[in-house]
Amino acid sequence: MVPAGEVDRAQRLWRRLGDDHLFNGKALAAAFRGALLHTLATDGLALPPTPKRWVAHCNGTHVTFRYTDGKTGERRTRTLPGEDFVWLLLQHALPKGFRRAVPDSG
């Protein structure tokens, strides 16, 4: 693993990135989202529709994410160990063959 930098091939030298992060956070979030959803679909699990913009910050062993509180409608931030984050996310996945009932909006 190489921290916070990249190889500049044109100048043939190591270039330190402007911040203290190894990867661009938005690109990492998009890659994580794609890999997770692909794995769930491959295993026959389906999540409800997810937002296109999905950002989760990984801080060592923890994940920080924002969500909307279903009771109050407030936007909140929560930090959990990675295992607890995945467990919380998988509680919304239905087993293969099950269908989610969507209330009629009319």
Backbone as XML, in Angstrom:
<?xml version="1.0"?>
<chain id="A" units="angstrom">
  <residue number="1" name="MET">
    <atom name="N" x="0.851" y="-1.176" z="0.000"/>
    <atom name="CA" x="0.000" y="0.000" z="0.000"/>
    <atom name="C" x="0.895" y="1.236" z="0.000"/>
  </residue>
  <residue number="2" name="VAL">
    <atom name="N" x="0.516" y="2.227" z="-0.793"/>
    <atom name="CA" x="1.289" y="3.460" z="-0.902"/>
    <atom name="C" x="0.413" y="4.623" z="-0.451"/>
  </residue>
  <residue number="3" name="PRO">
    <atom name="N" x="0.814" y="5.366" z="0.579"/>
    <atom name="CA" x="-0.045" y="6.414" z="1.112"/>
    <atom name="C" x="0.004" y="7.734" z="0.343"/>
  </residue>
  <residue number="4" name="ALA">
    <atom name="N" x="-1.162" y="8.267" z="0.041"/>
    <atom name="CA" x="-1.362" y="9.648" z="-0.414"/>
    <atom name="C" x="-0.429" y="10.130" z="-1.509"/>
  </residue>
  <residue number="5" name="GLY">
    <atom name="N" x="-0.318" y="9.391" z="-2.574"/>
    <atom name="CA" x="0.514" y="9.848" z="-3.667"/>
    <atom name="C" x="0.298" y="9.037" z="-4.926"/>
  </residue>
  <residue number="6" name="GLU">
    <atom name="N" x="1.049" y="9.397" z="-5.966"/>
    <atom name="CA" x="0.945" y="8.685" z="-7.231"/>
    <atom name="C" x="2.255" y="8.831" z="-7.991"/>
  </residue>
  <residue number="7" name="VAL">
    <atom name="N" x="2.442" y="7.978" z="-8.973"/>
    <atom name="CA" x="3.623" y="8.048" z="-9.821"/>
    <atom name="C" x="3.285" y="8.927" z="-11.019"/>
  </residue>
  <residue number="8" name="ASP">
    <atom name="N" x="4.079" y="9.961" z="-11.228"/>
    <atom name="CA" x="3.949" y="10.818" z="-12.407"/>
    <atom name="C" x="4.845" y="10.198" z="-13.476"/>
  </residue>
  <residue number="9" name="ARG">
    <atom name="N" x="4.218" y="9.489" z="-14.416"/>
    <atom name="CA" x="4.996" y="8.746" z="-15.409"/>
    <atom name="C" x="5.751" y="9.664" z="-16.363"/>
  </residue>
  <residue number="10" name="ALA">
    <atom name="N" x="5.178" y="10.821" z="-16.679"/>
    <atom name="CA" x="5.846" y="11.744" z="-17.609"/>
    <atom name="C" x="7.167" y="12.243" z="-17.025"/>
  </residue>
  <residue number="11" name="GLN">
    <atom name="N" x="7.149" y="12.581" z="-15.723"/>
    <atom name="CA" x="8.363" y="13.107" z="-15.087"/>
    <atom name="C" x="9.147" y="12.031" z="-14.347"/>
  </residue>
  <residue number="12" name="ARG">
    <atom name="N" x="8.600" y="10.831" z="-14.314"/>
    <atom name="CA" x="9.237" y="9.680" z="-13.678"/>
    <atom name="C" x="9.600" y="9.953" z="-12.228"/>
  </residue>
  <residue number="13" name="LEU">
    <atom name="N" x="8.622" y="10.442" z="-11.473"/>
    <atom name="CA" x="8.860" y="10.693" z="-10.054"/>
    <atom name="C" x="7.577" y="10.495" z="-9.260"/>
  </residue>
  <residue number="14" name="TRP">
    <atom name="N" x="7.771" y="10.414" z="-7.947"/>
    <atom name="CA" x="6.655" y="10.254" z="-7.014"/>
    <atom name="C" x="6.066" y="11.618" z="-6.722"/>
  </residue>
  <residue number="15" name="ARG">
    <atom name="N" x="4.749" y="11.738" z="-6.812"/>
    <atom name="CA" x="4.087" y="13.006" z="-6.540"/>
    <atom name="C" x="3.105" y="12.804" z="-5.398"/>
  </residue>
  <residue number="16" name="ARG">
    <atom name="N" x="3.275" y="13.603" z="-4.366"/>
    <atom name="CA" x="2.371" y="13.546" z="-3.209"/>
    <atom name="C" x="1.075" y="14.254" z="-3.557"/>
  </residue>
  <residue number="17" name="LEU">
    <atom name="N" x="-0.049" y="13.635" z="-3.195"/>
    <atom name="CA" x="-1.336" y="14.257" z="-3.430"/>
    <atom name="C" x="-1.561" y="15.366" z="-2.410"/>
  </residue>
  <residue number="18" name="GLY">
    <atom name="N" x="-2.478" y="16.274" z="-2.702"/>
    <atom name="CA" x="-2.688" y="17.453" z="-1.885"/>
    <atom name="C" x="-3.246" y="17.212" z="-0.507"/>
  </residue>
  <residue number="19" name="ASP">
    <atom name="N" x="-3.875" y="16.078" z="-0.276"/>
    <atom name="CA" x="-4.441" y="15.824" z="1.055"/>
    <atom name="C" x="-3.851" y="14.539" z="1.633"/>
  </residue>
  <residue number="20" name="ASP">
    <atom name="N" x="-4.395" y="14.085" z="2.729"/>
    <atom name="CA" x="-3.835" y="12.913" z="3.403"/>
    <atom name="C" x="-4.561" y="11.622" z="3.057"/>
  </residue>
  <residue number="21" name="HIS">
    <atom name="N" x="-5.228" y="11.563" z="1.917"/>
    <atom name="CA" x="-5.996" y="10.383" z="1.555"/>
    <atom name="C" x="-5.339" y="9.632" z="0.419"/>
  </residue>
  <residue number="22" name="LEU">
    <atom name="N" x="-5.425" y="8.325" z="0.479"/>
    <atom name="CA" x="-4.845" y="7.487" z="-0.556"/>
    <atom name="C" x="-5.672" y="7.536" z="-1.831"/>
  </residue>
  <residue number="23" name="PHE">
    <atom name="N" x="-7.015" y="7.523" z="-1.695"/>
    <atom name="CA" x="-7.907" y="7.510" z="-2.847"/>
    <atom name="C" x="-8.857" y="8.690" z="-2.794"/>
  </residue>
  <residue number="24" name="ASN">
    <atom name="N" x="-9.360" y="9.085" z="-3.948"/>
    <atom name="CA" x="-10.417" y="10.085" z="-4.018"/>
    <atom name="C" x="-11.655" y="9.486" z="-3.355"/>
  </residue>
  <residue number="25" name="GLY">
    <atom name="N" x="-12.216" y="10.183" z="-2.371"/>
    <atom name="CA" x="-13.343" y="9.659" z="-1.600"/>
    <atom name="C" x="-14.565" y="9.341" z="-2.441"/>
  </residue>
  <residue number="26" name="LYS">
    <atom name="N" x="-14.896" y="10.209" z="-3.403"/>
    <atom name="CA" x="-16.078" y="9.971" z="-4.239"/>
    <atom name="C" x="-15.881" y="8.768" z="-5.144"/>
  </residue>
  <residue number="27" name="ALA">
    <atom name="N" x="-14.682" y="8.632" z="-5.705"/>
    <atom name="CA" x="-14.399" y="7.482" z="-6.565"/>
    <atom name="C" x="-14.409" y="6.186" z="-5.751"/>
  </residue>
  <residue number="28" name="LEU">
    <atom name="N" x="-13.852" y="6.232" z="-4.542"/>
    <atom name="CA" x="-13.836" y="5.055" z="-3.682"/>
    <atom name="C" x="-15.256" y="4.666" z="-3.280"/>
  </residue>
  <residue number="29" name="ALA">
    <atom name="N" x="-16.101" y="5.663" z="-2.961"/>
    <atom name="CA" x="-17.486" y="5.384" z="-2.592"/>
    <atom name="C" x="-18.235" y="4.745" z="-3.755"/>
  </residue>
  <residue number="30" name="ALA">
    <atom name="N" x="-18.022" y="5.249" z="-4.977"/>
    <atom name="CA" x="-18.692" y="4.691" z="-6.150"/>
    <atom name="C" x="-18.233" y="3.250" z="-6.400"/>
  </residue>
  <residue number="31" name="ALA">
    <atom name="N" x="-16.935" y="3.003" z="-6.247"/>
    <atom name="CA" x="-16.408" y="1.649" z="-6.444"/>
    <atom name="C" x="-16.955" y="0.701" z="-5.372"/>
  </residue>
  <residue number="32" name="PHE">
    <atom name="N" x="-16.997" y="1.149" z="-4.113"/>
    <atom name="CA" x="-17.531" y="0.327" z="-3.027"/>
    <atom name="C" x="-18.998" y="0.005" z="-3.269"/>
  </residue>
  <residue number="33" name="ARG">
    <atom name="N" x="-19.788" y="1.024" z="-3.636"/>
    <atom name="CA" x="-21.215" y="0.832" z="-3.902"/>
    <atom name="C" x="-21.421" y="-0.181" z="-5.015"/>
  </residue>
  <residue number="34" name="GLY">
    <atom name="N" x="-20.670" y="-0.023" z="-6.123"/>
    <atom name="CA" x="-20.807" y="-0.948" z="-7.238"/>
    <atom name="C" x="-20.438" y="-2.375" z="-6.865"/>
  </residue>
  <residue number="35" name="ALA">
    <atom name="N" x="-19.328" y="-2.534" z="-6.138"/>
    <atom name="CA" x="-18.885" y="-3.871" z="-5.734"/>
    <atom name="C" x="-19.878" y="-4.515" z="-4.774"/>
  </residue>
  <residue number="36" name="LEU">
    <atom name="N" x="-20.383" y="-3.743" z="-3.824"/>
    <atom name="CA" x="-21.336" y="-4.287" z="-2.858"/>
    <atom name="C" x="-22.642" y="-4.694" z="-3.535"/>
  </residue>
  <residue number="37" name="LEU">
    <atom name="N" x="-23.204" y="-3.825" z="-4.370"/>
    <atom name="CA" x="-24.467" y="-4.143" z="-5.042"/>
    <atom name="C" x="-24.303" y="-5.320" z="-6.000"/>
  </residue>
  <residue number="38" name="HIS">
    <atom name="N" x="-23.153" y="-5.402" z="-6.680"/>
    <atom name="CA" x="-22.901" y="-6.526" z="-7.577"/>
    <atom name="C" x="-22.840" y="-7.838" z="-6.782"/>
  </residue>
  <residue number="39" name="THR">
    <atom name="N" x="-22.130" y="-7.829" z="-5.664"/>
    <atom name="CA" x="-22.011" y="-9.032" z="-4.837"/>
    <atom name="C" x="-23.362" y="-9.462" z="-4.307"/>
  </residue>
  <residue number="40" name="LEU">
    <atom name="N" x="-24.167" y="-8.506" z="-3.831"/>
    <atom name="CA" x="-25.494" y="-8.843" z="-3.319"/>
    <atom name="C" x="-26.366" y="-9.437" z="-4.417"/>
  </residue>
  <residue number="41" name="ALA">
    <atom name="N" x="-26.327" y="-8.842" z="-5.621"/>
    <atom name="CA" x="-27.135" y="-9.347" z="-6.738"/>
    <atom name="C" x="-26.665" y="-10.744" z="-7.151"/>
  </residue>
  <residue number="42" name="THR">
    <atom name="N" x="-25.344" y="-10.968" z="-7.162"/>
    <atom name="CA" x="-24.789" y="-12.273" z="-7.528"/>
    <atom name="C" x="-25.241" y="-13.345" z="-6.544"/>
  </residue>
  <residue number="43" name="ASP">
    <atom name="N" x="-25.370" y="-12.974" z="-5.276"/>
    <atom name="CA" x="-25.791" y="-13.920" z="-4.238"/>
    <atom name="C" x="-27.307" y="-14.030" z="-4.121"/>
  </residue>
  <residue number="44" name="GLY">
    <atom name="N" x="-28.032" y="-13.368" z="-5.028"/>
    <atom name="CA" x="-29.491" y="-13.469" z="-5.031"/>
    <atom name="C" x="-30.185" y="-12.571" z="-4.031"/>
  </residue>
  <residue number="45" name="LEU">
    <atom name="N" x="-29.496" y="-11.592" z="-3.499"/>
    <atom name="CA" x="-30.095" y="-10.653" z="-2.554"/>
    <atom name="C" x="-30.340" y="-9.331" z="-3.270"/>
  </residue>
  <residue number="46" name="ALA">
    <atom name="N" x="-31.443" y="-8.670" z="-2.955"/>
    <atom name="CA" x="-31.756" y="-7.400" z="-3.604"/>
    <atom name="C" x="-32.074" y="-6.353" z="-2.551"/>
  </residue>
  <residue number="47" name="LEU">
    <atom name="N" x="-31.504" y="-5.179" z="-2.723"/>
    <atom name="CA" x="-31.800" y="-4.054" z="-1.838"/>
    <atom name="C" x="-32.925" y="-3.233" z="-2.451"/>
  </residue>
  <residue number="48" name="PRO">
    <atom name="N" x="-33.623" y="-2.456" z="-1.636"/>
    <atom name="CA" x="-34.600" y="-1.529" z="-2.218"/>
    <atom name="C" x="-33.851" y="-0.507" z="-3.065"/>
  </residue>
  <residue number="49" name="PRO">
    <atom name="N" x="-34.556" y="0.271" z="-3.885"/>
    <atom name="CA" x="-33.860" y="1.263" z="-4.713"/>
    <atom name="C" x="-32.934" y="2.127" z="-3.851"/>
  </residue>
  <residue number="50" name="THR">
    <atom name="N" x="-31.709" y="2.301" z="-4.334"/>
    <atom name="CA" x="-30.717" y="3.077" z="-3.592"/>
    <atom name="C" x="-30.420" y="4.359" z="-4.347"/>
  </residue>
  <residue number="51" name="PRO">
    <atom name="N" x="-30.039" y="5.411" z="-3.636"/>
    <atom name="CA" x="-29.725" y="6.664" z="-4.323"/>
    <atom name="C" x="-28.514" y="6.511" z="-5.239"/>
  </residue>
  <residue number="52" name="LYS">
    <atom name="N" x="-28.494" y="7.271" z="-6.336"/>
    <atom name="CA" x="-27.352" y="7.213" z="-7.253"/>
    <atom name="C" x="-26.113" y="7.794" z="-6.598"/>
  </residue>
  <residue number="53" name="ARG">
    <atom name="N" x="-26.290" y="8.808" z="-5.782"/>
    <atom name="CA" x="-25.162" y="9.428" z="-5.079"/>
    <atom name="C" x="-25.079" y="8.817" z="-3.686"/>
  </residue>
  <residue number="54" name="TRP">
    <atom name="N" x="-24.069" y="8.045" z="-3.460"/>
    <atom name="CA" x="-23.942" y="7.303" z="-2.213"/>
    <atom name="C" x="-22.513" y="7.485" z="-1.722"/>
  </residue>
  <residue number="55" name="VAL">
    <atom name="N" x="-22.353" y="8.176" z="-0.609"/>
    <atom name="CA" x="-21.020" y="8.430" z="-0.093"/>
    <atom name="C" x="-20.920" y="7.892" z="1.327"/>
  </residue>
  <residue number="56" name="ALA">
    <atom name="N" x="-19.968" y="7.037" z="1.549"/>
    <atom name="CA" x="-19.657" y="6.536" z="2.888"/>
    <atom name="C" x="-18.172" y="6.758" z="3.104"/>
  </residue>
  <residue number="57" name="HIS">
    <atom name="N" x="-17.809" y="7.329" z="4.229"/>
    <atom name="CA" x="-16.405" y="7.595" z="4.527"/>
    <atom name="C" x="-15.869" y="6.471" z="5.405"/>
  </residue>
  <residue number="58" name="CYS">
    <atom name="N" x="-14.799" y="5.853" z="4.971"/>
    <atom name="CA" x="-14.173" y="4.785" z="5.737"/>
    <atom name="C" x="-13.023" y="5.391" z="6.533"/>
  </residue>
  <residue number="59" name="ASN">
    <atom name="N" x="-13.090" y="5.278" z="7.876"/>
    <atom name="CA" x="-12.056" y="5.824" z="8.764"/>
    <atom name="C" x="-11.406" y="4.674" z="9.499"/>
  </residue>
  <residue number="60" name="GLY">
    <atom name="N" x="-10.377" y="4.084" z="8.902"/>
    <atom name="CA" x="-9.717" y="2.947" z="9.546"/>
    <atom name="C" x="-10.647" y="1.756" z="9.571"/>
  </residue>
  <residue number="61" name="THR">
    <atom name="N" x="-11.187" y="1.453" z="10.734"/>
    <atom name="CA" x="-12.075" y="0.295" z="10.883"/>
    <atom name="C" x="-13.539" y="0.705" z="10.938"/>
  </residue>
  <residue number="62" name="HIS">
    <atom name="N" x="-13.831" y="2.003" z="10.780"/>
    <atom name="CA" x="-15.199" y="2.499" z="10.913"/>
    <atom name="C" x="-15.708" y="3.114" z="9.615"/>
  </residue>
  <residue number="63" name="VAL">
    <atom name="N" x="-17.022" y="3.166" z="9.476"/>
    <atom name="CA" x="-17.677" y="3.775" z="8.316"/>
    <atom name="C" x="-18.596" y="4.872" z="8.830"/>
  </residue>
  <residue number="64" name="THR">
    <atom name="N" x="-18.500" y="6.064" z="8.234"/>
    <atom name="CA" x="-19.373" y="7.181" z="8.590"/>
    <atom name="C" x="-20.297" y="7.439" z="7.415"/>
  </residue>
  <residue number="65" name="PHE">
    <atom name="N" x="-21.599" y="7.538" z="7.678"/>
    <atom name="CA" x="-22.562" y="7.762" z="6.614"/>
    <atom name="C" x="-23.679" y="8.672" z="7.091"/>
  </residue>
  <residue number="66" name="ARG">
    <atom name="N" x="-24.350" y="9.323" z="6.125"/>
    <atom name="CA" x="-25.504" y="10.162" z="6.433"/>
    <atom name="C" x="-26.763" y="9.423" z="6.037"/>
  </residue>
  <residue number="67" name="TYR">
    <atom name="N" x="-27.827" y="9.680" z="6.766"/>
    <atom name="CA" x="-29.108" y="9.056" z="6.457"/>
    <atom name="C" x="-30.226" y="9.986" z="6.893"/>
  </residue>
  <residue number="68" name="THR">
    <atom name="N" x="-31.425" y="9.714" z="6.428"/>
    <atom name="CA" x="-32.597" y="10.477" z="6.833"/>
    <atom name="C" x="-33.353" y="9.674" z="7.870"/>
  </residue>
  <residue number="69" name="ASP">
    <atom name="N" x="-33.572" y="10.250" z="9.043"/>
    <atom name="CA" x="-34.316" y="9.599" z="10.114"/>
    <atom name="C" x="-35.761" y="9.423" z="9.660"/>
  </residue>
  <residue number="70" name="GLY">
    <atom name="N" x="-36.242" y="8.189" z="9.665"/>
    <atom name="CA" x="-37.587" y="7.888" z="9.189"/>
    <atom name="C" x="-38.694" y="8.500" z="10.037"/>
  </residue>
  <residue number="71" name="LYS">
    <atom name="N" x="-38.445" y="8.748" z="11.317"/>
    <atom name="CA" x="-39.470" y="9.307" z="12.201"/>
    <atom name="C" x="-39.529" y="10.829" z="12.145"/>
  </residue>
  <residue number="72" name="THR">
    <atom name="N" x="-38.348" y="11.469" z="12.129"/>
    <atom name="CA" x="-38.311" y="12.938" z="12.202"/>
    <atom name="C" x="-38.064" y="13.605" z="10.853"/>
  </residue>
  <residue number="73" name="GLY">
    <atom name="N" x="-37.540" y="12.842" z="9.879"/>
    <atom name="CA" x="-37.195" y="13.427" z="8.587"/>
    <atom name="C" x="-35.883" y="14.198" z="8.604"/>
  </residue>
  <residue number="74" name="GLU">
    <atom name="N" x="-35.185" y="14.198" z="9.737"/>
    <atom name="CA" x="-33.907" y="14.913" z="9.863"/>
    <atom name="C" x="-32.777" y="14.138" z="9.192"/>
  </residue>
  <residue number="75" name="ARG">
    <atom name="N" x="-31.808" y="14.880" z="8.624"/>
    <atom name="CA" x="-30.588" y="14.265" z="8.104"/>
    <atom name="C" x="-29.640" y="14.069" z="9.284"/>
  </residue>
  <residue number="76" name="ARG">
    <atom name="N" x="-29.112" y="12.874" z="9.429"/>
    <atom name="CA" x="-28.209" y="12.556" z="10.533"/>
    <atom name="C" x="-26.948" y="11.893" z="10.013"/>
  </residue>
  <residue number="77" name="THR">
    <atom name="N" x="-25.914" y="11.894" z="10.846"/>
    <atom name="CA" x="-24.649" y="11.238" z="10.537"/>
    <atom name="C" x="-24.405" y="10.179" z="11.596"/>
  </residue>
  <residue number="78" name="ARG">
    <atom name="N" x="-23.892" y="9.030" z="11.166"/>
    <atom name="CA" x="-23.642" y="7.939" z="12.093"/>
    <atom name="C" x="-22.310" y="7.275" z="11.739"/>
  </residue>
  <residue number="79" name="THR">
    <atom name="N" x="-21.548" y="6.876" z="12.749"/>
    <atom name="CA" x="-20.283" y="6.174" z="12.555"/>
    <atom name="C" x="-20.362" y="4.818" z="13.247"/>
  </residue>
  <residue number="80" name="LEU">
    <atom name="N" x="-20.039" y="3.767" z="12.495"/>
    <atom name="CA" x="-20.110" y="2.395" z="13.018"/>
    <atom name="C" x="-18.858" y="1.624" z="12.615"/>
  </residue>
  <residue number="81" name="PRO">
    <atom name="N" x="-18.524" y="0.561" z="13.365"/>
    <atom name="CA" x="-17.491" y="-0.355" z="12.877"/>
    <atom name="C" x="-17.958" y="-0.948" z="11.538"/>
  </residue>
  <residue number="82" name="GLY">
    <atom name="N" x="-17.009" y="-1.257" z="10.653"/>
    <atom name="CA" x="-17.349" y="-1.764" z="9.327"/>
    <atom name="C" x="-18.298" y="-2.946" z="9.342"/>
  </residue>
  <residue number="83" name="GLU">
    <atom name="N" x="-18.086" y="-3.890" z="10.267"/>
    <atom name="CA" x="-18.944" y="-5.072" z="10.348"/>
    <atom name="C" x="-20.379" y="-4.688" z="10.691"/>
  </residue>
  <residue number="84" name="ASP">
    <atom name="N" x="-20.553" y="-3.736" z="11.593"/>
    <atom name="CA" x="-21.898" y="-3.306" z="11.987"/>
    <atom name="C" x="-22.590" y="-2.568" z="10.842"/>
  </residue>
  <residue number="85" name="PHE">
    <atom name="N" x="-21.810" y="-1.799" z="10.051"/>
    <atom name="CA" x="-22.372" y="-1.100" z="8.904"/>
    <atom name="C" x="-22.929" y="-2.095" z="7.892"/>
  </residue>
  <residue number="86" name="VAL">
    <atom name="N" x="-22.132" y="-3.128" z="7.573"/>
    <atom name="CA" x="-22.590" y="-4.137" z="6.609"/>
    <atom name="C" x="-23.801" y="-4.882" z="7.156"/>
  </residue>
  <residue number="87" name="TRP">
    <atom name="N" x="-23.801" y="-5.219" z="8.443"/>
    <atom name="CA" x="-24.945" y="-5.907" z="9.055"/>
    <atom name="C" x="-26.200" y="-5.035" z="8.964"/>
  </residue>
  <residue number="88" name="LEU">
    <atom name="N" x="-26.070" y="-3.754" z="9.265"/>
    <atom name="CA" x="-27.206" y="-2.835" z="9.187"/>
    <atom name="C" x="-27.738" y="-2.756" z="7.757"/>
  </residue>
  <residue number="89" name="LEU">
    <atom name="N" x="-26.835" y="-2.685" z="6.802"/>
    <atom name="CA" x="-27.226" y="-2.624" z="5.399"/>
    <atom name="C" x="-27.929" y="-3.902" z="4.964"/>
  </residue>
  <residue number="90" name="LEU">
    <atom name="N" x="-27.408" y="-5.056" z="5.370"/>
    <atom name="CA" x="-27.992" y="-6.334" z="4.956"/>
    <atom name="C" x="-29.343" y="-6.616" z="5.597"/>
  </residue>
  <residue number="91" name="GLN">
    <atom name="N" x="-29.688" y="-5.910" z="6.663"/>
    <atom name="CA" x="-31.015" y="-6.085" z="7.257"/>
    <atom name="C" x="-32.116" y="-5.633" z="6.307"/>
  </residue>
  <residue number="92" name="HIS">
    <atom name="N" x="-31.741" y="-4.825" z="5.297"/>
    <atom name="CA" x="-32.710" y="-4.342" z="4.320"/>
    <atom name="C" x="-32.782" y="-5.224" z="3.075"/>
  </residue>
  <residue number="93" name="ALA">
    <atom name="N" x="-31.921" y="-6.238" z="3.007"/>
    <atom name="CA" x="-31.896" y="-7.131" z="1.842"/>
    <atom name="C" x="-32.886" y="-8.276" z="2.057"/>
  </residue>
  <residue number="94" name="LEU">
    <atom name="N" x="-33.632" y="-8.599" z="1.008"/>
    <atom name="CA" x="-34.583" y="-9.702" z="1.075"/>
    <atom name="C" x="-33.938" y="-10.975" z="0.537"/>
  </residue>
  <residue number="95" name="PRO">
    <atom name="N" x="-34.284" y="-12.125" z="1.113"/>
    <atom name="CA" x="-33.763" y="-13.386" z="0.576"/>
    <atom name="C" x="-34.276" y="-13.626" z="-0.838"/>
  </residue>
  <residue number="96" name="LYS">
    <atom name="N" x="-33.572" y="-14.473" z="-1.574"/>
    <atom name="CA" x="-33.947" y="-14.793" z="-2.948"/>
    <atom name="C" x="-35.382" y="-15.328" z="-2.982"/>
  </residue>
  <residue number="97" name="GLY">
    <atom name="N" x="-36.157" y="-14.821" z="-3.919"/>
    <atom name="CA" x="-37.541" y="-15.271" z="-4.077"/>
    <atom name="C" x="-38.562" y="-14.415" z="-3.351"/>
  </residue>
  <residue number="98" name="PHE">
    <atom name="N" x="-38.136" y="-13.579" z="-2.416"/>
    <atom name="CA" x="-39.053" y="-12.696" z="-1.703"/>
    <atom name="C" x="-39.239" y="-11.409" z="-2.497"/>
  </residue>
  <residue number="99" name="ARG">
    <atom name="N" x="-40.386" y="-10.772" z="-2.349"/>
    <atom name="CA" x="-40.670" y="-9.506" z="-3.027"/>
    <atom name="C" x="-41.025" y="-8.470" z="-1.970"/>
  </residue>
  <residue number="100" name="ARG">
    <atom name="N" x="-40.593" y="-7.235" z="-2.215"/>
    <atom name="CA" x="-40.911" y="-6.135" z="-1.307"/>
    <atom name="C" x="-42.279" y="-5.572" z="-1.675"/>
  </residue>
  <residue number="101" name="ALA">
    <atom name="N" x="-43.140" y="-5.428" z="-0.696"/>
    <atom name="CA" x="-44.452" y="-4.818" z="-0.919"/>
    <atom name="C" x="-44.319" y="-3.312" z="-0.860"/>
  </residue>
  <residue number="102" name="VAL">
    <atom name="N" x="-44.764" y="-2.643" z="-1.900"/>
    <atom name="CA" x="-44.685" y="-1.180" z="-1.974"/>
    <atom name="C" x="-46.089" y="-0.635" z="-1.785"/>
  </residue>
  <residue number="103" name="PRO">
    <atom name="N" x="-46.297" y="0.281" z="-0.811"/>
    <atom name="CA" x="-47.631" y="0.832" z="-0.603"/>
    <atom name="C" x="-48.130" y="1.573" z="-1.828"/>
  </residue>
  <residue number="104" name="ASP">
    <atom name="N" x="-49.421" y="1.476" z="-2.082"/>
    <atom name="CA" x="-50.039" y="2.176" z="-3.210"/>
    <atom name="C" x="-50.076" y="3.667" z="-2.919"/>
  </residue>
  <residue number="105" name="SER">
    <atom name="N" x="-49.544" y="4.483" z="-3.841"/>
    <atom name="CA" x="-49.495" y="5.926" z="-3.613"/>
    <atom name="C" x="-50.794" y="6.605" z="-4.010"/>
  </residue>
  <residue number="106" name="GLY">
    <atom name="N" x="-51.719" y="5.889" z="-4.570"/>
    <atom name="CA" x="-52.958" y="6.503" z="-5.045"/>
    <atom name="C" x="-54.029" y="6.321" z="-4.089"/>
  </residue>
</chain>
